[in-house]
Amino acid sequence: MFFAVRFLSFGVSAWWREVWGWDRVKNVIKSLPGRLGFGKGNVLNFFRLRLDIDTGEVYDEVLERFLTERERYGLYYVLYTYAQAKEDIGELGELVTPSQICPAIHCPMTKENLEAITKLTQSVFSLNPELLLKAAEPFNPQKVDIGDIAVKIYTLPRVPIVLAIWLGEESIPPSISILYDKSVTNYLDCESAMIMAGVLMARIIISLAKKVGINIGDVKYSYRYQCPE
């Protein structure tokens, strides 16, 4: 099996280090146990990640290693934003597109991963759509009746994201849609929402390679919790 991850730093600039280091955000993130869908205790478990709120260490069960300090900055940013939600409104049951919630946000990482998933749809999922479910297995997916095949995955306890595939027809190429529950704007800002969509696609690609043994060496994608280049 060929398995290569283009794993880039979640936050590389001095600004990210200064603003999103653990010492700067830990008090807010430590408010999450018992709130917004998280269980009580000193570990936040979500999306196959485990964050120790005593130390700030994060173990990634997909990569099977601890994240480095620099890699954690963007994840801290997402959790810090999530912790700011003033109320837990649950899901609204209405799906919206990224452009409906973030019309002015451009996230290169998310765009690149959308192109990567589209390429895999043309070369892999179009031949066996059920492989999407196989790749999503580690994330406890729910099958959704959208397109030809779709999965709903909770990237945070209150932030489900739907990845839907249309296989296309003779003159219509396969396509991908990313959809959020409309409640996402209660829990995340635009950049955080885009980050989590991009990371979801990257983790699907990684899982596909690990679980199915598919060669993804020619698929260019990024795995980082940061939109800016």
N, C-alpha and C positions, 0 to 999 in steps of 0.2 A: 504493500500500500504506500502510495506517495502522499505525504501529508506535510504541507508547509504552510505556516501561518505568517502572513505579513503583519506582525504584531508591532504596532507603533505606540509610543508613549502616550498615556492618557493626558498628560499635561507636561510640556517640556520647558515652558518659559519660567523666568524668575517670578513673573506675576502670578502664575498658577501656584508656584511653590509658596509664595508669600501669603496669598489669599486663601488657598484651599488646603494648606497643610493640616494635619490632624489636630494639632494644638489650637488652631483657629476655629475649627468647626465641631469639635467633639462634643461640646456642651449641647449643641442643637441636635446633633445626630443621636446623642444619648437619650433624647426625649422620645425616640421612636418605639422602644419596646413597650408593648401593650397598647400601641396607638396605630391607626391607619392600616390595620390588617396584620401588623407584626405581633408575634407572640411575645410574652414576657420572657425575660432572661437576658444574659449578657452577650448573646450572639444573635445577629440579624441574619436569618436564612431566607434567601430569595433568589430566584433565577439561577439556581445552582451556584450561588456565591454565599460565602459565610464570612460575615464581618464581626470580629470580636470588638465590642464597644469599650472594653477596658484598655485595649492596646491599639486599636485601629487597624490591626492586621486583617487581611482579606485572603481567604483561600478560594481559588477558582476551581470548581470541580470538573469543569470542561477542559481547561488547560492542565489540570492536575498539578498545580503548584501555587505557591503564595505569590501575590502580586508584589512588585517592588514598590517602594515608597512613591517614586515618581509616577508609576502607573496608577496609583490609587487616587490622585488628585481629582480627576474628572468624575470618578465614582462618588467621591465625597461631595462634589458639587451637586450631582443629581440628588443624593440623599438629603443634603442640606435644603435644597429646594423643596423636595417632597415633604420634609418635616415642617415646612412653613404653612402647610394647609391648615386653615383655621377650623374646618369642620370636615367630618367624614360623611360625604353625601352618597357614597356607594356608586353603583353604575346607573347610568340613565337609559341604557338600552337603545341608544341611537348612535350609529356609526358615522364617523366623519373622516374626511381625507386630511392629509397633512396640510394641504393648501387652505383648508377651511379654518385651521387653527393657527397656522403660522405662515400667512401669505408672503411675509417679507423675509423669511429666514431661509438662508441657503447653507446647507451643511454638506461639504464635499465628501465627508466620510459616508454619510447616508446615501448620497447620490451614487458613489462608487459601489457600495454594497448592493444597491438596487440593480445596478447594471450587472453585477456579478450573479445575483440570484436569477435575473432574466436570462443570462447566458446559460446557467445551469438548467433552467426550465426548458430551453431549446434543446439542450444536449442530453439531459438526464430525466427530468421530471416528465417531459412529454412522452418518454418511452415507458415510464413507470411512475405515475403520479403518487402512488402510495408511499414512495420513498420520502416524500415530504413529511408524512406522519412518522416514518421511521426516524428521520433526522430530528424531529421535534420531540421524540419520546422522553429525553432527559428533562424536559421542561414541563411535563404534565399537560400536554396540549388538549384542547377541546376541539373536536371537529365541528366546523361551521358550514352551513349550507350557503356558500357564496362561491361563484365561479365554478370551475371544474373540481377544485379541491382547495380547502382553506383550513387553517388552524388558528386558534385563539390561544395566546400564551400570555401569562402574567409576568411582565418584566419587573414589576413591583406589585405588592399585594393589592393595590387599587388601580393599577395601570395595565390593563390588558391591551394587547396589540394583535390585530388580525393580519395574517399574511395569506393573501388569496392569489390563486393561480388560475389564469384562463389559458387553456392549451392552444387556442387559436383554431383556425380552419384553413382551408386550402389557400386562400388569399389573405388571411389574417394571421400574423405571427403571434406566438404566445406572449402573454403579458402578465405583469405582477401588480397587485394593489396592496398598499399598506393602509390600514384603517384603525382608528382609535375609537374607544367609547367617548362620547361627547364630554363626559365628566373629567377627561384628562386635564382640561384647563384649570380645574380646581386643585390639582395636585402637582402639576409641573408647569414650568414656563416653556416657551417655544423651543429654546435651545435644548433643554433637558428632554423634551418629548422627541425631538429629532435624534438626539444622541441615543436614546433607548431603542428607537426603531432601527438605527444603523447597527447597534450592537446586537439586537435580535437577529438580524440577517447574518451577521458575521458568525454568531454562535450556531445558527442553523448550518452554515457552510462547514464549520469545523466539525460539528457532530456528524454531518453527512459523511465526511471523509473518514472519521474514526469508526463509525458504526457499520458503514456499508463498504468501505474500502475503495471508494471511487477516487480516481485521480483528479485532483483539483489544482494541479500544479500550474495550469495555464489560466487559472481564474484569478484575476487581480482584485483583491479586496483588502479592507482595513479593519482592524479590531482595536478600537480605542474609545475611551469615553470623553471625546472632545470633538467639537465641530470645526473650529478654526484650523487651518493648515499651519 
